[in-house]
Amino acid sequence: MNRVHGVKYAAVNVVFRDVGGFRELLFIKRRVNPFDPWSGDVGFPGGGSKESENPVETALRETWEEVGIHPSMLEVLGIYGFEKTSITPSLRIAIVLSKLRVNNIKLNPAWDEVSEVFWTRLNDIVGPIRIFHPFKGVIVEAYIAGRYIIWGFTKRVLRKILPILKQL
């Protein structure tokens, strides 16, 4: 994993598109894996950086690998910032914001990492609210998008980025 100023980093790609007058966000649901601390969670495409990558390159590569969106189909608007995780405090995750250039795209989830890929309208995201998380077995603060619970790191990113996406 690459380092920026001695700190390990990864990146997530917050991908959005505009369809029929609505803005939509791309989410993944991670495949259940006992060795993955984010197993079964809903999040954004992303992962650890490789040696020579910068955060944008990492986010674009991970989006291509996890959902099948080629980097040429995305307009990167920039890095929103870096966030910490509670699971790995020494890790910083870059939040990259990208707009999909084409709307008629077939998503192709990576079978080994991702169980589902879906778009959700910004207006259909409810929260944050406190809710019992059936998979984690605890009460969490979360957003709800249809049948999906968005909590933890992704909830924190969403809380900060939703106002920006609504104003763009």
C-alpha positions in Angstrom: 0.0 0.0 0.0 1.3 3.4 -1.0 2.1 6.2 1.5 1.6 9.9 1.5 3.9 11.7 3.9 4.5 8.4 5.7 0.8 7.5 6.1 -0.8 4.5 4.3 -3.7 5.5 2.1 -6.5 4.1 0.1 -9.3 5.8 -2.0 -13.0 5.6 -2.6 -14.7 6.9 -5.7 -18.0 8.7 -5.1 -19.5 8.3 -8.6 -22.7 10.2 -9.6 -24.7 10.6 -12.7 -27.7 12.7 -13.8 -30.6 10.8 -15.3 -34.0 12.2 -16.2 -33.7 15.2 -14.0 -32.4 13.2 -11.0 -29.0 12.9 -9.6 -28.0 9.3 -8.6 -25.1 7.8 -6.6 -23.3 4.6 -7.3 -23.0 2.1 -4.4 -21.5 -1.3 -4.0 -22.4 -4.0 -1.5 -19.3 -5.9 -0.5 -19.4 -9.7 -0.7 -19.6 -11.4 2.7 -16.1 -12.5 3.7 -15.0 -13.4 7.2 -11.5 -11.9 6.5 -12.9 -8.5 5.4 -13.7 -5.9 8.1 -16.2 -4.3 5.8 -17.8 -7.6 4.9 -21.4 -7.2 3.7 -21.3 -3.4 4.0 -22.7 -0.9 1.4 -20.0 1.6 0.3 -18.4 3.2 -2.7 -15.9 1.5 -5.1 -12.4 1.8 -3.6 -9.5 0.1 -2.1 -5.8 0.2 -1.3 -3.3 2.1 -3.4 -0.5 0.4 -5.3 3.1 1.6 -5.1 3.2 4.2 -7.8 -0.4 5.4 -7.7 -1.8 8.7 -6.5 -5.3 8.7 -4.9 -7.2 9.5 -8.1 -5.4 6.7 -10.0 -6.3 4.3 -7.1 -10.0 5.4 -7.1 -10.2 5.0 -10.9 -8.5 1.6 -10.9 -10.7 0.3 -8.1 -13.9 1.5 -9.9 -12.8 -0.3 -13.0 -12.0 -3.5 -11.1 -15.0 -3.5 -8.8 -17.8 -2.3 -11.1 -16.5 -2.3 -14.7 -16.6 1.5 -15.3 -13.6 2.4 -17.4 -11.7 5.5 -16.3 -12.4 7.2 -19.7 -16.1 7.1 -18.8 -15.6 9.3 -15.7 -14.9 13.0 -15.2 -12.9 13.4 -12.0 -14.0 16.5 -10.2 -11.3 16.2 -7.6 -10.3 14.9 -4.2 -12.8 15.9 -1.5 -10.5 15.1 1.3 -9.0 12.3 3.4 -10.8 10.4 6.1 -9.8 8.0 8.9 -11.4 4.7 9.6 -12.0 3.3 13.1 -10.9 -0.2 12.0 -7.4 0.9 10.8 -6.5 4.3 12.4 -3.2 4.6 10.5 -5.0 4.4 7.2 -6.2 7.6 5.4 -8.9 7.2 2.7 -9.0 9.7 -0.1 -12.5 10.7 -1.2 -12.6 11.2 -5.0 -15.7 12.7 -6.6 -16.4 11.6 -10.2 -19.2 12.2 -12.6 -20.2 9.4 -15.1 -20.0 10.8 -18.6 -22.4 8.2 -20.2 -25.6 6.9 -18.6 -26.3 3.8 -20.6 -23.6 1.6 -19.1 -23.7 -2.0 -18.0 -22.2 -2.5 -14.6 -20.1 -5.5 -14.0 -19.4 -6.3 -10.3 -16.2 -8.1 -9.4 -17.4 -11.5 -8.3 -14.8 -12.0 -5.6 -15.3 -8.6 -3.8 -18.7 -7.2 -4.7 -22.1 -8.9 -4.4 -24.2 -6.0 -5.8 -23.9 -2.7 -7.6 -26.7 -0.2 -7.6 -27.7 3.4 -8.3 -29.8 5.4 -5.8 -31.4 8.8 -6.3 -30.1 11.4 -3.9 -33.7 12.2 -3.0 -34.3 8.6 -2.0 -31.6 8.5 0.6 -33.1 8.9 4.1 -31.3 9.9 7.2 -29.2 9.9 9.1 -31.3 7.9 11.6 -30.6 5.5 14.4 -31.5 1.9 13.4 -30.8 -1.6 14.4 -28.4 -3.2 11.9 -29.4 -6.8 11.5 -26.1 -8.0 10.1 -23.9 -6.2 12.7 -26.3 -6.8 15.6 -26.1 -3.2 17.0 -27.9 0.1 16.8 -26.1 2.4 14.4 -26.5 5.8 12.9 -27.2 5.3 9.2 -28.7 6.4 6.0 -31.3 4.2 4.4 -31.4 3.8 0.6 -34.3 1.4 -0.3 -33.4 -1.9 1.4 -29.8 -0.9 2.1 -28.3 0.4 5.3 -25.4 2.8 4.8 -23.4 3.2 8.0 -19.9 3.7 9.4 -17.3 5.2 7.1 -19.6 5.5 4.1 -22.2 7.2 6.2 -19.6 9.8 7.4 -18.6 10.4 3.7 -22.2 10.7 2.6 -23.1 13.2 5.4 -20.3 15.5 4.1 -20.8 14.9 0.4 -24.6 15.0 0.0 -24.8 18.8 0.4 -22.1 19.2 -2.2 -23.8 16.9 -4.7 -27.2 18.6 -4.2 -25.6 22.0 -5.1 -23.5 20.9 -8.1 
